Amino acid sequence: MLIPKQYLLAFRKFFCKHDEVFSFRKYNDYDFHEYCKCSKCEKTLKWVKGFDEDIRG
Ligand SMILES: [Zn+2]
């Protein structure tokens, strides 16, 4: 099992019965949050707080 090193935290909070999931990232100055959302009910299924070395100033 390979976990990208920039992934620091991952929470899986909610579950739903749909399979259609999309994900996107929100970048801050020093880190980012990656969200996985259901495209039908828009629940946040998972979010990851990460630190991307590419955006470190
Ligand atoms: Zn859903």
N, CA, C, O and the ligand as a Tripos MOL2 file, in Angstrom:
@<TRIPOS>MOLECULE
protein
  229   227    58     0     0
PROTEIN
NO_CHARGES

@<TRIPOS>ATOM
      1 N           0.8490   -1.1890    0.0000 N.3       1 MET1
      2 CA          0.0000    0.0000    0.0000 C.3       1 MET1
      3 C           0.8820    1.2360    0.0000 C.2       1 MET1
      4 O           1.7590    1.3840    0.8520 O.2       1 MET1
      5 N           0.6520    2.1020   -0.9390 N.am      2 LEU2
      6 CA          1.4820    3.2820   -1.0920 C.3       2 LEU2
      7 C           0.6620    4.5310   -0.7870 C.2       2 LEU2
      8 O          -0.3510    4.7950   -1.4340 O.2       2 LEU2
      9 N           1.1030    5.2770    0.1820 N.am      3 ILE3
     10 CA          0.4150    6.5130    0.5480 C.3       3 ILE3
     11 C           1.3030    7.6880    0.1750 C.2       3 ILE3
     12 O           2.4550    7.7540    0.6030 O.2       3 ILE3
     13 N           0.7820    8.6150   -0.6180 N.am      4 PRO4
     14 CA          1.5790    9.7950   -0.9500 C.3       4 PRO4
     15 C           1.9930   10.5290    0.3080 C.2       4 PRO4
     16 O           1.1910   10.7030    1.2260 O.2       4 PRO4
     17 N           3.2380   10.9580    0.3510 N.am      5 LYS5
     18 CA          3.7620   11.5050    1.5970 C.3       5 LYS5
     19 C           3.1350   12.8400    1.9500 C.2       5 LYS5
     20 O           3.1510   13.2440    3.1130 O.2       5 LYS5
     21 N           2.5860   13.5250    0.9670 N.am      6 GLN6
     22 CA          2.0450   14.8320    1.2830 C.3       6 GLN6
     23 C           0.6780   14.7500    1.9590 C.2       6 GLN6
     24 O           0.1230   15.7670    2.3750 O.2       6 GLN6
     25 N           0.1520   13.5620    2.0650 N.am      7 TYR7
     26 CA         -1.1460   13.4130    2.7020 C.3       7 TYR7
     27 C          -0.9460   13.2120    4.1910 C.2       7 TYR7
     28 O          -0.3750   12.2120    4.6280 O.2       7 TYR7
     29 N          -1.4170   14.1640    4.9510 N.am      8 LEU8
     30 CA         -1.1780   14.1380    6.3850 C.3       8 LEU8
     31 C          -2.3710   13.6040    7.1550 C.2       8 LEU8
     32 O          -2.2240   12.8250    8.0970 O.2       8 LEU8
     33 N          -3.5270   14.0250    6.7480 N.am      9 LEU9
     34 CA         -4.7210   13.6530    7.4840 C.3       9 LEU9
     35 C          -5.8040   13.2240    6.5130 C.2       9 LEU9
     36 O          -5.9500   13.8090    5.4400 O.2       9 LEU9
     37 N          -6.5370   12.2400    6.8730 N.am     10 ALA10
     38 CA         -7.6590   11.8350    6.0460 C.3      10 ALA10
     39 C          -8.8070   11.4180    6.9510 C.2      10 ALA10
     40 O          -8.6540   10.5940    7.8520 O.2      10 ALA10
     41 N          -9.9210   11.9960    6.6900 N.am     11 PHE11
     42 CA        -11.1010   11.6410    7.4580 C.3      11 PHE11
     43 C         -12.1990   11.1670    6.5240 C.2      11 PHE11
     44 O         -12.4240   11.7470    5.4620 O.2      11 PHE11
     45 N         -12.8530   10.1470    6.9160 N.am     12 ARG12
     46 CA        -14.0270    9.6980    6.1870 C.3      12 ARG12
     47 C         -15.1930    9.8320    7.1450 C.2      12 ARG12
     48 O         -15.3390    9.0610    8.0940 O.2      12 ARG12
     49 N         -16.0020   10.8100    6.8790 N.am     13 LYS13
     50 CA        -17.0240   11.1670    7.8460 C.3      13 LYS13
     51 C         -18.4020   10.6380    7.4840 C.2      13 LYS13
     52 O         -19.1350   10.1340    8.3360 O.2      13 LYS13
     53 N         -18.7370   10.7590    6.2200 N.am     14 PHE14
     54 CA        -20.1010   10.4810    5.8240 C.3      14 PHE14
     55 C         -20.1460    9.4170    4.7320 C.2      14 PHE14
     56 O         -19.1990    9.2450    3.9640 O.2      14 PHE14
     57 N         -21.2180    8.7440    4.6880 N.am     15 PHE15
     58 CA        -21.4130    7.7370    3.6620 C.3      15 PHE15
     59 C         -22.7540    7.9680    2.9880 C.2      15 PHE15
     60 O         -23.6980    8.4690    3.5990 O.2      15 PHE15
     61 N         -22.8170    7.6000    1.7410 N.am     16 CYS16
     62 CA        -24.0910    7.6500    1.0580 C.3      16 CYS16
     63 C         -24.1360    6.4680    0.1020 C.2      16 CYS16
     64 O         -23.1650    5.7220   -0.0310 O.2      16 CYS16
     65 N         -25.2560    6.3100   -0.5490 N.am     17 LYS17
     66 CA        -25.4580    5.1230   -1.3740 C.3      17 LYS17
     67 C         -25.0920    5.3380   -2.8360 C.2      17 LYS17
     68 O         -25.2150    4.4250   -3.6530 O.2      17 LYS17
     69 N         -24.6470    6.5320   -3.1610 N.am     18 HIS18
     70 CA        -24.3460    6.8240   -4.5560 C.3      18 HIS18
     71 C         -22.8970    6.4720   -4.8830 C.2      18 HIS18
     72 O         -22.0390    6.3780   -4.0050 O.2      18 HIS18
     73 N         -22.6630    6.2830   -6.1530 N.am     19 ASP19
     74 CA        -21.3220    5.9400   -6.5990 C.3      19 ASP19
     75 C         -20.6340    7.0770   -7.3320 C.2      19 ASP19
     76 O         -19.4490    6.9930   -7.6520 O.2      19 ASP19
     77 N         -21.3740    8.1330   -7.5960 N.am     20 GLU20
     78 CA        -20.8180    9.2080   -8.4060 C.3      20 GLU20
     79 C         -20.1340   10.2280   -7.5090 C.2      20 GLU20
     80 O         -20.7760   11.0270   -6.8270 O.2      20 GLU20
     81 N         -18.8430   10.1720   -7.5360 N.am     21 VAL21
     82 CA        -18.0380   10.9890   -6.6380 C.3      21 VAL21
     83 C         -17.1090   11.8720   -7.4470 C.2      21 VAL21
     84 O         -16.5320   11.4400   -8.4460 O.2      21 VAL21
     85 N         -16.9740   13.0750   -7.0210 N.am     22 PHE22
     86 CA        -15.9590   13.9330   -7.6310 C.3      22 PHE22
     87 C         -15.0980   14.5070   -6.5240 C.2      22 PHE22
     88 O         -15.5080   14.5740   -5.3650 O.2      22 PHE22
     89 N         -13.9190   14.9130   -6.8940 N.am     23 SER23
     90 CA        -13.0180   15.4710   -5.9020 C.3      23 SER23
     91 C         -12.3800   16.7340   -6.4410 C.2      23 SER23
     92 O         -12.2180   16.9120   -7.6480 O.2      23 SER23
     93 N         -12.0280   17.5940   -5.5240 N.am     24 PHE24
     94 CA        -11.3650   18.8340   -5.9190 C.3      24 PHE24
     95 C         -10.4870   19.2940   -4.7720 C.2      24 PHE24
     96 O         -10.6280   18.8450   -3.6350 O.2      24 PHE24
     97 N          -9.5950   20.1830   -5.0910 N.am     25 ARG25
     98 CA         -8.6800   20.6950   -4.0820 C.3      25 ARG25
     99 C          -8.8730   22.1810   -3.8830 C.2      25 ARG25
    100 O          -9.1410   22.9320   -4.8210 O.2      25 ARG25
    101 N          -8.7310   22.5770   -2.6430 N.am     26 LYS26
    102 CA         -8.6820   23.9940   -2.3190 C.3      26 LYS26
    103 C          -7.2930   24.2920   -1.7560 C.2      26 LYS26
    104 O          -6.8640   23.6960   -0.7680 O.2      26 LYS26
    105 N          -6.6210   25.2030   -2.3890 N.am     27 TYR27
    106 CA         -5.2700   25.5260   -1.9600 C.3      27 TYR27
    107 C          -5.2460   26.7490   -1.0570 C.2      27 TYR27
    108 O          -5.8670   27.7740   -1.3390 O.2      27 TYR27
    109 N          -4.5140   26.6070    0.0260 N.am     28 ASN28
    110 CA         -4.2040   27.7480    0.8690 C.3      28 ASN28
    111 C          -2.7600   28.1620    0.5750 C.2      28 ASN28
    112 O          -2.1650   27.7000   -0.3990 O.2      28 ASN28
    113 N          -2.2110   29.0180    1.4030 N.am     29 ASP29
    114 CA         -0.8390   29.4450    1.1730 C.3      29 ASP29
    115 C           0.1550   28.3160    1.3920 C.2      29 ASP29
    116 O           1.1650   28.2310    0.6940 O.2      29 ASP29
    117 N          -0.1210   27.4630    2.3430 N.am     30 TYR30
    118 CA          0.8740   26.4670    2.7280 C.3      30 TYR30
    119 C           0.3870   25.0370    2.6140 C.2      30 TYR30
    120 O           1.1840   24.1020    2.6920 O.2      30 TYR30
    121 N          -0.8820   24.8600    2.4350 N.am     31 ASP31
    122 CA         -1.3710   23.4960    2.3590 C.3      31 ASP31
    123 C          -2.6270   23.4610    1.4910 C.2      31 ASP31
    124 O          -3.0470   24.4750    0.9340 O.2      31 ASP31
    125 N          -3.1970   22.3040    1.3940 N.am     32 PHE32
    126 CA         -4.4300   22.2180    0.6220 C.3      32 PHE32
    127 C          -5.3780   21.2460    1.2970 C.2      32 PHE32
    128 O          -4.9700   20.3900    2.0820 O.2      32 PHE32
    129 N          -6.6220   21.3950    0.9820 N.am     33 HIS33
    130 CA         -7.6390   20.4380    1.3930 C.3      33 HIS33
    131 C          -8.1980   19.7970    0.1380 C.2      33 HIS33
    132 O          -8.5700   20.4830   -0.8140 O.2      33 HIS33
    133 N          -8.2510   18.5010    0.1480 N.am     34 GLU34
    134 CA         -8.8420   17.8040   -0.9770 C.3      34 GLU34
    135 C         -10.1440   17.1840   -0.5150 C.2      34 GLU34
    136 O         -10.1790   16.4360    0.4620 O.2      34 GLU34
    137 N         -11.2020   17.4990   -1.2190 N.am     35 TYR35
    138 CA        -12.5210   17.0250   -0.8610 C.3      35 TYR35
    139 C         -13.0110   15.9940   -1.8560 C.2      35 TYR35
    140 O         -12.8220   16.1350   -3.0640 O.2      35 TYR35
    141 N         -13.6370   14.9660   -1.3410 N.am     36 CYS36
    142 CA        -14.3510   14.0310   -2.1970 C.3      36 CYS36
    143 C         -15.8240   14.1710   -1.8790 C.2      36 CYS36
    144 O         -16.2570   13.9340   -0.7510 O.2      36 CYS36
    145 N         -16.5700   14.5500   -2.8610 N.am     37 LYS37
    146 CA        -17.9870   14.7790   -2.6570 C.3      37 LYS37
    147 C         -18.8140   13.9000   -3.5650 C.2      37 LYS37
    148 O         -18.4050   13.5460   -4.6710 O.2      37 LYS37
    149 N         -19.9770   13.5620   -3.0760 N.am     38 CYS38
    150 CA        -20.9400   12.8680   -3.8960 C.3      38 CYS38
    151 C         -21.5850   13.8690   -4.8460 C.2      38 CYS38
    152 O         -22.0240   14.9380   -4.4220 O.2      38 CYS38
    153 N         -21.6440   13.5260   -6.1240 N.am     39 SER39
    154 CA        -22.2100   14.4620   -7.0910 C.3      39 SER39
    155 C         -23.7250   14.4550   -7.0860 C.2      39 SER39
    156 O         -24.3490   15.2920   -7.7380 O.2      39 SER39
    157 N         -24.3220   13.5320   -6.3690 N.am     40 LYS40
    158 CA        -25.7860   13.4980   -6.3150 C.3      40 LYS40
    159 C         -26.3250   14.2180   -5.0900 C.2      40 LYS40
    160 O         -27.1920   15.0830   -5.2060 O.2      40 LYS40
    161 N         -25.8210   13.8680   -3.9310 N.am     41 CYS41
    162 CA        -26.3650   14.4910   -2.7250 C.3      41 CYS41
    163 C         -25.4070   15.5190   -2.1210 C.2      41 CYS41
    164 O         -25.7370   16.1740   -1.1320 O.2      41 CYS41
    165 N         -24.2200   15.6590   -2.7190 N.am     42 GLU42
    166 CA        -23.2500   16.6660   -2.3240 C.3      42 GLU42
    167 C         -22.7680   16.5310   -0.8910 C.2      42 GLU42
    168 O         -22.3130   17.5020   -0.2860 O.2      42 GLU42
    169 N         -22.8660   15.3480   -0.3620 N.am     43 LYS43
    170 CA        -22.2360   15.1050    0.9210 C.3      43 LYS43
    171 C         -20.7250   15.0460    0.7470 C.2      43 LYS43
    172 O         -20.2150   14.5590   -0.2620 O.2      43 LYS43
    173 N         -20.0360   15.5430    1.7350 N.am     44 THR44
    174 CA        -18.5920   15.3770    1.7370 C.3      44 THR44
    175 C         -18.2670   14.0060    2.3030 C.2      44 THR44
    176 O         -18.4590   13.7370    3.4890 O.2      44 THR44
    177 N         -17.7730   13.1520    1.4300 N.am     45 LEU45
    178 CA        -17.4970   11.7840    1.8500 C.3      45 LEU45
    179 C         -16.1460   11.6680    2.5310 C.2      45 LEU45
    180 O         -15.9490   10.8570    3.4360 O.2      45 LEU45
    181 N         -15.2390   12.4840    2.0810 N.am     46 LYS46
    182 CA        -13.8930   12.3950    2.6240 C.3      46 LYS46
    183 C         -13.2020   13.7150    2.3760 C.2      46 LYS46
    184 O         -13.4150   14.3540    1.3460 O.2      46 LYS46
    185 N         -12.3880   14.1160    3.3030 N.am     47 TRP47
    186 CA        -11.4990   15.2210    2.9820 C.3      47 TRP47
    187 C         -10.1190   14.9250    3.5160 C.2      47 TRP47
    188 O          -9.9380   14.2490    4.5290 O.2      47 TRP47
    189 N          -9.1700   15.4510    2.8050 N.am     48 VAL48
    190 CA         -7.7710   15.2080    3.1240 C.3      48 VAL48
    191 C          -7.0910   16.5460    3.2820 C.2      48 VAL48
    192 O          -7.2160   17.4230    2.4270 O.2      48 VAL48
    193 N          -6.3760   16.7000    4.3670 N.am     49 LYS49
    194 CA         -5.5500   17.8830    4.5180 C.3      49 LYS49
    195 C          -4.1320   17.5100    4.1480 C.2      49 LYS49
    196 O          -3.5540   16.5790    4.7080 O.2      49 LYS49
    197 N          -3.5880   18.2320    3.2150 N.am     50 GLY50
    198 CA         -2.2710   17.8660    2.7190 C.3      50 GLY50
    199 C          -1.3330   19.0460    2.6620 C.2      50 GLY50
    200 O          -1.7240   20.2050    2.8010 O.2      50 GLY50
    201 N          -0.0940   18.7070    2.4530 N.am     51 PHE51
    202 CA          0.9430   19.7040    2.3320 C.3      51 PHE51
    203 C           1.6940   19.4110    1.0490 C.2      51 PHE51
    204 O           2.3820   18.3980    0.9290 O.2      51 PHE51
    205 N           1.5520   20.3120    0.0970 N.am     52 ASP52
    206 CA          2.1330   20.0850   -1.2140 C.3      52 ASP52
    207 C           3.4460   20.8470   -1.3270 C.2      52 ASP52
    208 O           3.4710   22.0730   -1.2150 O.2      52 ASP52
    209 N           4.5170   20.1320   -1.5470 N.am     53 GLU53
    210 CA          5.8170   20.7770   -1.5900 C.3      53 GLU53
    211 C           5.9350   21.7370   -2.7740 C.2      53 GLU53
    212 O           6.7560   22.6530   -2.7580 O.2      53 GLU53
    213 N           5.1300   21.5260   -3.7740 N.am     54 ASP54
    214 CA          5.2000   22.3960   -4.9470 C.3      54 ASP54
    215 C           4.7390   23.8060   -4.6510 C.2      54 ASP54
    216 O           5.1520   24.7460   -5.3310 O.2      54 ASP54
    217 N           3.8870   23.9730   -3.6460 N.am     55 ILE55
    218 CA          3.3680   25.3040   -3.3700 C.3      55 ILE55
    219 C           4.0580   25.9350   -2.1690 C.2      55 ILE55
    220 O           3.6780   27.0210   -1.7300 O.2      55 ILE55
    221 N           5.0510   25.2710   -1.6470 N.am     56 ARG56
    222 CA          5.7900   25.8580   -0.5310 C.3      56 ARG56
    223 C           6.7020   26.9640   -1.0540 C.2      56 ARG56
    224 O           7.4890   26.7270   -1.9700 O.2      56 ARG56
    225 N           6.6130   28.1330   -0.5040 N.am     57 GLY57
    226 CA          7.3540   29.2720   -1.0120 C.3      57 GLY57
    227 C           8.8170   29.2840   -0.5670 C.2      57 GLY57
    228 O           9.5640   30.1940   -0.9260 O.2      57 GLY57
    229 ZN        -24.7470   10.5920   -2.3440 Zn       58 ZN58
@<TRIPOS>BOND
     1     1     2 1
     2     2     3 1
     3     3     4 2
     4     3     5 am
     5     5     6 1
     6     6     7 1
     7     7     8 2
     8     7     9 am
     9     9    10 1
    10    10    11 1
    11    11    12 2
    12    11    13 am
    13    13    14 1
    14    14    15 1
    15    15    16 2
    16    15    17 am
    17    17    18 1
    18    18    19 1
    19    19    20 2
    20    19    21 am
    21    21    22 1
    22    22    23 1
    23    23    24 2
    24    23    25 am
    25    25    26 1
    26    26    27 1
    27    27    28 2
    28    27    29 am
    29    29    30 1
    30    30    31 1
    31    31    32 2
    32    31    33 am
    33    33    34 1
    34    34    35 1
    35    35    36 2
    36    35    37 am
    37    37    38 1
    38    38    39 1
    39    39    40 2
    40    39    41 am
    41    41    42 1
    42    42    43 1
    43    43    44 2
    44    43    45 am
    45    45    46 1
    46    46    47 1
    47    47    48 2
    48    47    49 am
    49    49    50 1
    50    50    51 1
    51    51    52 2
    52    51    53 am
    53    53    54 1
    54    54    55 1
    55    55    56 2
    56    55    57 am
    57    57    58 1
    58    58    59 1
    59    59    60 2
    60    59    61 am
    61    61    62 1
    62    62    63 1
    63    63    64 2
    64    63    65 am
    65    65    66 1
    66    66    67 1
    67    67    68 2
    68    67    69 am
    69    69    70 1
    70    70    71 1
    71    71    72 2
    72    71    73 am
    73    73    74 1
    74    74    75 1
    75    75    76 2
    76    75    77 am
    77    77    78 1
    78    78    79 1
    79    79    80 2
    80    79    81 am
    81    81    82 1
    82    82    83 1
    83    83    84 2
    84    83    85 am
    85    85    86 1
    86    86    87 1
    87    87    88 2
    88    87    89 am
    89    89    90 1
    90    90    91 1
    91    91    92 2
    92    91    93 am
    93    93    94 1
    94    94    95 1
    95    95    96 2
    96    95    97 am
    97    97    98 1
    98    98    99 1
    99    99   100 2
   100    99   101 am
   101   101   102 1
   102   102   103 1
   103   103   104 2
   104   103   105 am
   105   105   106 1
   106   106   107 1
   107   107   108 2
   108   107   109 am
   109   109   110 1
   110   110   111 1
   111   111   112 2
   112   111   113 am
   113   113   114 1
   114   114   115 1
   115   115   116 2
   116   115   117 am
   117   117   118 1
   118   118   119 1
   119   119   120 2
   120   119   121 am
   121   121   122 1
   122   122   123 1
   123   123   124 2
   124   123   125 am
   125   125   126 1
   126   126   127 1
   127   127   128 2
   128   127   129 am
   129   129   130 1
   130   130   131 1
   131   131   132 2
   132   131   133 am
   133   133   134 1
   134   134   135 1
   135   135   136 2
   136   135   137 am
   137   137   138 1
   138   138   139 1
   139   139   140 2
   140   139   141 am
   141   141   142 1
   142   142   143 1
   143   143   144 2
   144   143   145 am
   145   145   146 1
   146   146   147 1
   147   147   148 2
   148   147   149 am
   149   149   150 1
   150   150   151 1
   151   151   152 2
   152   151   153 am
   153   153   154 1
   154   154   155 1
   155   155   156 2
   156   155   157 am
   157   157   158 1
   158   158   159 1
   159   159   160 2
   160   159   161 am
   161   161   162 1
   162   162   163 1
   163   163   164 2
   164   163   165 am
   165   165   166 1
   166   166   167 1
   167   167   168 2
   168   167   169 am
   169   169   170 1
   170   170   171 1
   171   171   172 2
   172   171   173 am
   173   173   174 1
   174   174   175 1
   175   175   176 2
   176   175   177 am
   177   177   178 1
   178   178   179 1
   179   179   180 2
   180   179   181 am
   181   181   182 1
   182   182   183 1
   183   183   184 2
   184   183   185 am
   185   185   186 1
   186   186   187 1
   187   187   188 2
   188   187   189 am
   189   189   190 1
   190   190   191 1
   191   191   192 2
   192   191   193 am
   193   193   194 1
   194   194   195 1
   195   195   196 2
   196   195   197 am
   197   197   198 1
   198   198   199 1
   199   199   200 2
   200   199   201 am
   201   201   202 1
   202   202   203 1
   203   203   204 2
   204   203   205 am
   205   205   206 1
   206   206   207 1
   207   207   208 2
   208   207   209 am
   209   209   210 1
   210   210   211 1
   211   211   212 2
   212   211   213 am
   213   213   214 1
   214   214   215 1
   215   215   216 2
   216   215   217 am
   217   217   218 1
   218   218   219 1
   219   219   220 2
   220   219   221 am
   221   221   222 1
   222   222   223 1
   223   223   224 2
   224   223   225 am
   225   225   226 1
   226   226   227 1
   227   227   228 2
@<TRIPOS>SUBSTRUCTURE
     1 MET1         2 RESIDUE 1 A MET
     2 LEU2         6 RESIDUE 1 A LEU
     3 ILE3        10 RESIDUE 1 A ILE
     4 PRO4        14 RESIDUE 1 A PRO
     5 LYS5        18 RESIDUE 1 A LYS
     6 GLN6        22 RESIDUE 1 A GLN
     7 TYR7        26 RESIDUE 1 A TYR
     8 LEU8        30 RESIDUE 1 A LEU
     9 LEU9        34 RESIDUE 1 A LEU
    10 ALA10       38 RESIDUE 1 A ALA
    11 PHE11       42 RESIDUE 1 A PHE
    12 ARG12       46 RESIDUE 1 A ARG
    13 LYS13       50 RESIDUE 1 A LYS
    14 PHE14       54 RESIDUE 1 A PHE
    15 PHE15       58 RESIDUE 1 A PHE
    16 CYS16       62 RESIDUE 1 A CYS
    17 LYS17       66 RESIDUE 1 A LYS
    18 HIS18       70 RESIDUE 1 A HIS
    19 ASP19       74 RESIDUE 1 A ASP
    20 GLU20       78 RESIDUE 1 A GLU
    21 VAL21       82 RESIDUE 1 A VAL
    22 PHE22       86 RESIDUE 1 A PHE
    23 SER23       90 RESIDUE 1 A SER
    24 PHE24       94 RESIDUE 1 A PHE
    25 ARG25       98 RESIDUE 1 A ARG
    26 LYS26      102 RESIDUE 1 A LYS
    27 TYR27      106 RESIDUE 1 A TYR
    28 ASN28      110 RESIDUE 1 A ASN
    29 ASP29      114 RESIDUE 1 A ASP
    30 TYR30      118 RESIDUE 1 A TYR
    31 ASP31      122 RESIDUE 1 A ASP
    32 PHE32      126 RESIDUE 1 A PHE
    33 HIS33      130 RESIDUE 1 A HIS
    34 GLU34      134 RESIDUE 1 A GLU
    35 TYR35      138 RESIDUE 1 A TYR
    36 CYS36      142 RESIDUE 1 A CYS
    37 LYS37      146 RESIDUE 1 A LYS
    38 CYS38      150 RESIDUE 1 A CYS
    39 SER39      154 RESIDUE 1 A SER
    40 LYS40      158 RESIDUE 1 A LYS
    41 CYS41      162 RESIDUE 1 A CYS
    42 GLU42      166 RESIDUE 1 A GLU
    43 LYS43      170 RESIDUE 1 A LYS
    44 THR44      174 RESIDUE 1 A THR
    45 LEU45      178 RESIDUE 1 A LEU
    46 LYS46      182 RESIDUE 1 A LYS
    47 TRP47      186 RESIDUE 1 A TRP
    48 VAL48      190 RESIDUE 1 A VAL
    49 LYS49      194 RESIDUE 1 A LYS
    50 GLY50      198 RESIDUE 1 A GLY
    51 PHE51      202 RESIDUE 1 A PHE
    52 ASP52      206 RESIDUE 1 A ASP
    53 GLU53      210 RESIDUE 1 A GLU
    54 ASP54      214 RESIDUE 1 A ASP
    55 ILE55      218 RESIDUE 1 A ILE
    56 ARG56      222 RESIDUE 1 A ARG
    57 GLY57      226 RESIDUE 1 A GLY
    58 ZN58       229 GROUP 0 **** ****
